[in-house]
Amino acid sequence: MGDLLFAPFAGMAVGNPNQEADLRERERLWQRVWCECPGIGWTRLQGLRDQFSSLEQAWGADLRDLKAATGLGPKGLATLEAYRQRWGQTPLPQPLTAAARLQWHRRRCLLPNDRALPDAIRTLERPPLQLYWQGNGSLWPRLRKQQAVAVVGTRRPSRHGEMMARAIGQALAEAGWPVVSGLAEGIDAAAHSGCLERHGRPVAVLGTPLERVYPRHHEDLQQRVARQGLLVSELPAGAAVQPGHFAARNRLQVALAKAVVVVECPTASGALHSARLAWDHGLPVWVVPADAGKVSASGSNRLLQQGATALLDPADLIKELGPGPLLQQGQQRSPPTPAAAGNLQLREAALLAALGRGASLEQLCERLRQTPGVLSKRLLQLELAGLLRAEPGLWWRPC
């Protein structure tokens, strides 16, 4: 992706186009300078803008005025002053030098006034000060229009929930929809993996800086998402990770999405927060129904009572959404042909015979002497081909 475009700032005088471009660039770089200052978050940055005519003027203000603008205490003001002394009186000289641009410009970093930033993120009550990204930058025009689907859920799903998340990720990828999730354990990882398996474009909104991998065993998955899709984080490199960061990313996932799918979650879950945010923004919420006795699905089942749409088959979601933005005209994949389904039926004759009129995953493992992981993949293929249907409790029946 090339250099990002900048939106004009409110109140900027209309004049020479080159002069306007210089002013926009200086204002953007001054925001970068202040965003790097320890203790300056969204509220305090707004305080600086309200108190002073520009962020450049704020840089030269005395500490008493800075205290009034930011509300910082003695320790915070001392840190701010040390930061100013580090960069001197003119971190951004006039006119701008190549060295100053190199020092403060970040190509893979979006600010609230950058045109490439999705409008839904820019208009959040607390938009990210900076949004760092890695991977396929060509996805930003799609995300700017919320042309993606968020798939969320618990870190400890049932086997059925995990399989459904993977199947949903696969179906969305095949239909040309970017799949947004959080790269966490469980549902997130399954949705991203399913998307990758069908050569789709996963978008992972992290609760850590881009260079951190959490959980640690997701290193390979995170690298694959970065190669094939996009990693996004509002945390700068080296930032300390706090529990609240994982909850805060929910608002970013929803802001990138056209719809939200909750696969499975308990009553205390960030996925419920995402669903509420989606409803607040007028987005449709889909929920995969689950066994009423499962604690891991108590929260998602409750969403169905509150008006969410039940999602029994990933194909229903695709039928409602239509072709995704990444699917070029004429490339939409058709459902398996009768011949393809017949060939699969022949290859899986032993599994279908062991299934009979219906069986659980545990029963099939005993009858065929295969592991749950191997059988789950085979069952999913038969389900996507329309030969089986999954039911609550890890139970399958022939269609």
Disulfide bonds with the S-S distance in Angstrom:
none
